[in-house]
Amino acid sequence: MGDQESNPDAGATQDAVTAGQARSADATREARRMSFNSDALTYRRGRPPYPDAVFDLLAERCGLGPGTRVLEIGAGTGLATGPLLAAGARVLAVEPGESLAAVLAAEHAGDRLEISVSDFETADLPGGFDLAAAATALHWLDPATSTAKIGAQVRPGGWLAAWWNEFGDAKRPTLFRDRLDEVYHDLLPGETGYRNSRSHVLDTDRWRGQLTAGGYFGSVEVEIIEWQQILTAQSARDQWSTFPNIKELDPPSREEFLTRLGSLVDELGGQVADPRLTVVYTAQRVEGAP
């Protein structure tokens, strides 16, 4: 009597399980999304800036420059906001974290910056933007609805640009990363070693599909910028302490992870060059789209 065919409640039970799993996943995503707000100053200190090449690309392809109206989604402490303002843009920065927004305001206040402390999904926005920019933020939005809302905010002929910093590069292995994998193995054994990892930011099929959904945006271009960040023991501790999987460790395990991380940098000479990728997706708003 346990099979679905003979048990009319079996399908409903499975649906309930699936719905429960979805709610749990949503709750985890929301908790992780807001985790950065709990220590905004460490986030500002620990996360690296984006390469100048990102903003050069936005200027050349997307028209970023004096007077450009930019909607920045998930602005955080302003790692992308600063360069957007420096290019002469007028920026409406949407950031749900009050502490992150406070740092953003303190560092970048001016008459060309407006800050909306709200979720992008529910924010009341004016529309007509030349460029929607999402720096290490788009993956926190609902993939089923976010593109339509972004599309509604960008004028025809305008642009969407989404980019992420990828920490580490499997194609550029280092002794630091190999030894750091040993720390992960001990304290986060479920994590994939970096040589075998495949980040969502490099899943171009996924992002091309999401950004073109609904017909708002045309073909998606992808650029991958290679660079490296010089880490000290302290900057490594600051950076890794912002990663949700590290923050979710119990306090003794988290401190052990960060202590071993810092000691590893010291053992390798006090500084290490850690490979980075910045992956940039751009697409133009289609004329006559919904």
Buried (B, 14 or more C-beta within 10 A) or exposed (E): EEEEEEEEEBEEEEEEEEEEEEEEEEEEBEEBBBBBBEBBEBBBBBBBEBBEBBBBBBBEBBBBEEEBBBBBBBBBBBBBBBBBBEBEBBBBBBBBBEBBBBBBBEEBEEEBBEBBBBBBEEBEBEEEBBBBBBBBBBBBBEBEEBBBBBBEBBBEEBBBBBBBBBBBBBEBEBEBBEBBBEBBEEBBEEEEBBEEBEBEBBEEEEBBEBBBBBEBBBEBBBBEBEBEBEBBBEBBBBBBBBBEBBBBBEEEBBEBBBEBBBEBBEEBEEBBBBBBBBBBBBBBBBEEBE
